Amino acid sequence: MGTHGSGAGPVDGAVGHGHRQLAYPVAETLVKAAILLHLIEPLDKGISNMSPVGWFNFAAA
C-alpha cells in the first residue's frame, strides 16, 4: 500500500511544503547577493530592503 512518490502519504506532502518554504529565503539570498555585487539597484522595500530592518527580517527567514 502506498509506494514512495505516490502522493498518498503524509511524508510526500511534507516534502512538497518544505520546498515551498525554502523558495523565499533562496530568492531573497539571490537578490541581496545581486545588490551587494552591484548587479541590480535596491528598491529599499520588500525582498531588496537593505536597511537594518531588512537584514533582520532576512536573518529571521
ZIDAZI-V206022 format. One record per residue. N is the residue number from 1. RES is the residue in one small letter. D_LAST is the distance of its C-alpha to the last C-alpha in Angstrom with 1 decimal. Layout:
BEGIN
N|RES|D_LAST  N|RES|D_LAST
END
This chain:
BEGIN
1|m|37.3  2|g|33.9  3|t|33.2  4|h|30.0  5|g|28.5  6|s|30.7  7|g|27.8  8|a|29.7  9|g|27.7  10|p|24.6  11|v|23.2  12|d|23.3  13|g|21.3  14|a|18.6  15|v|18.4  16|g|18.2  17|h|15.3  18|g|13.4  19|h|14.0  20|r|12.9  21|q|9.5  22|l|9.2  23|a|10.8  24|y|8.3  25|p|6.1  26|v|9.8  27|a|11.2  28|e|9.3  29|t|10.3  30|l|13.7  31|v|14.1  32|k|13.3  33|a|15.7  34|a|18.2  35|i|18.3  36|l|18.8  37|l|21.5  38|h|23.0  39|l|23.0  40|i|21.8  41|e|21.9  42|p|18.9  43|l|19.3  44|d|17.6  45|k|15.8  46|g|12.9  47|i|11.2  48|s|13.9  49|n|13.6  50|m|14.6  51|s|15.5  52|p|14.3  53|v|12.4  54|g|10.6  55|w|9.9  56|f|8.8  57|n|6.3  58|f|5.2  59|a|5.5  60|a|3.8  61|a|0.0
END
